[in-house]
Amino acid sequence: MAPDTITTGPLSLEDYRLAFRARLRLQRGRLEELRSVTPSDHEETLALGLELTQLMWREGWKRHGWPEDVGGLGGGLRHRAVYYDELCNAGLFVPESDNGLETLAPALLRFAPELARELLPPLLSGQEAWGQCFSEPDAGSDLAGLRTRAVAAGDGYAVSGQKTWTSNGHLSARLFTLARTGARDSRRHGISALLIDSDSPGISRRALTFASGEPELCEVFFDDVRVPRSRLIGEENGGWDVSSYLLQFERSMYAAQRQAWLFSTLRALAADVAALDQADACAAEVVGKAWTAVASLRARTITTVRRLDAGEAVGPEASADKLLLGVAEQAVFDAARQLLGAAFLFDDDSAGWRSKWWYSRAATVYGGAAEVQRTILADRVLGLPPEVGRSGKRA
Ligand SMILES: Cc1cc2nc3c(=O)[nH]c(=O)nc-3n(C[C@H](O)[C@H](O)[C@H](O)COP(=O)(O)OP(=O)(O)OC[C@H]3O[C@@H](n4cnc5c(N)ncnc54)[C@H](O)[C@@H]3O)c2cc1C
């Protein structure tokens, strides 16, 4: 039987997997409720995830994979990947706040270890969620063109500008923000990364509702927001290095979390289809194709997680994980649309198939558009000759 709490560690990877699996099998009390509850809106989804994280943190499972000086028990990314796998295998879910955690925390640990010691524990332990303020209305794919400015003011900066598409930004305690500290035309050489408290005077946030009806995203407006210099992550004008490092994790650890969830989603789909009595050979083929897409994603993310865990720079190669994620996520929810038929279109959507289908359309956009990922792979990984337009110039 698994111990209820793990206070020393880290356990070896295999011991951790088996002990955590055994613990999750004992689903009683609040854990059992968390598995079966259907959140009524996005805010509740986030809150339930935070509650699950708090529980897993208290018991020590969530502490695996994180350094001791931020409250962890040691271990590495592979422990974290096992954690998400096992949660989903047990019919639970990946908490929303863990998407931001896996994207932002590695960069904070690397570029601002003191800040990490001070501020990471509440994020890790599920006390708060954080948002990532990179994209702007005119700077998404072209991130180097961002215009939010941070000018010197007292012992720090005054930040003004607008961000958009910030996942959970309106529900987040802190905003990991890229702002221009260099000249207007300094592109990637004049950007700095700042960790800004979202209750700072001058910040306003407006929720953006997704096509599914879920207000998951927001716009953030900064109006002369004062940020102490101690909140600078990395060097002034060194934000591009911070974001490049961070994007490796955003594009691969998020994919690792998502594949775990997609496998459990496919199992749920197979059960729903069987209940509709539509489980014919065609259904098996559709589910099989989606399964192959998710298995390809899993194979890729295992390799990437191992490499990041070993301290290797994955860099632009993480774009392959992001591309495979888009393919897999859309395959799973296209399978749901095809197989659930009228139930998909007209049910009250209590199982969330329709709203998740809508979200899956964004899987080829968030974290960097698929077209841009393909260009990164062509140029920087495969070294293909540049595309030449009809004019004879590079497209
Ligand atoms: C659900 C969701 C969550 C998100 N969460 C966050 C978040 O938390 N934080 C954050 O900062 N951002 C977030 N984003 C924003 C996301 O990173 C951007 O949407 C993405 O980078 C694309 O930028 P854009 O929307 O400005 O599109 P644009 O850059 O305007 O691109 C539009 C389309 O044009 C094409 N295109 C653009 N440039 C090129 C090119 N060079 N080559 C070929 N085709 C090109 C692509 O098809 C692209 O989809 C999120 C987006 C979504 C949909």
The ligand as an ORCA input file, in Angstrom:
! r2SCAN-3c Opt
* xyz 0 1
  C      -6.054     29.429    -26.619
  C      -4.903     30.369    -26.690
  C      -4.150     30.610    -25.568
  C      -3.092     31.521    -25.628
  N      -2.400     31.794    -24.465
  C      -1.420     32.734    -24.496
  C      -0.764     33.130    -23.287
  O      -1.060     32.620    -22.199
  N       0.184     34.084    -23.356
  C       0.540     34.687    -24.528
  O       1.422     35.528    -24.513
  N      -0.068     34.338    -25.687
  C      -1.042     33.394    -25.702
  N      -1.687     33.052    -26.857
  C      -1.345     33.767    -28.080
  C      -0.581     32.901    -29.094
  O       0.748     32.730    -28.692
  C      -0.698     33.632    -30.439
  O      -2.065     33.569    -30.808
  C       0.150     32.994    -31.511
  O       1.515     33.178    -31.252
  C      -0.183     33.614    -32.893
  O      -0.120     34.988    -32.847
  P      -1.354     35.897    -33.325
  O      -2.591     35.380    -32.696
  O      -0.995     37.322    -33.120
  O      -1.486     35.587    -34.866
  P      -0.657     36.257    -36.058
  O       0.770     36.397    -35.661
  O      -1.386     37.484    -36.485
  O      -0.779     35.138    -37.133
  C      -2.039     34.812    -37.727
  C      -1.811     33.651    -38.659
  O      -0.971     34.097    -39.728
  C      -0.055     33.100    -40.088
  N       1.331     33.609    -39.939
  C       1.750     34.638    -39.167
  N       3.079     34.816    -39.307
  C       3.511     33.875    -40.165
  C       4.779     33.541    -40.702
  N       5.897     34.201    -40.353
  N       4.851     32.480    -41.558
  C       3.735     31.787    -41.916
  N       2.486     32.069    -41.436
  C       2.384     33.098    -40.578
  C      -0.323     31.901    -39.181
  O      -1.235     31.057    -39.832
  C      -1.042     32.505    -37.996
  O      -1.914     31.577    -37.399
  C      -2.753     32.155    -26.841
  C      -3.503     31.887    -27.988
  C      -4.573     31.023    -27.927
  C      -5.365     30.785    -29.171
*
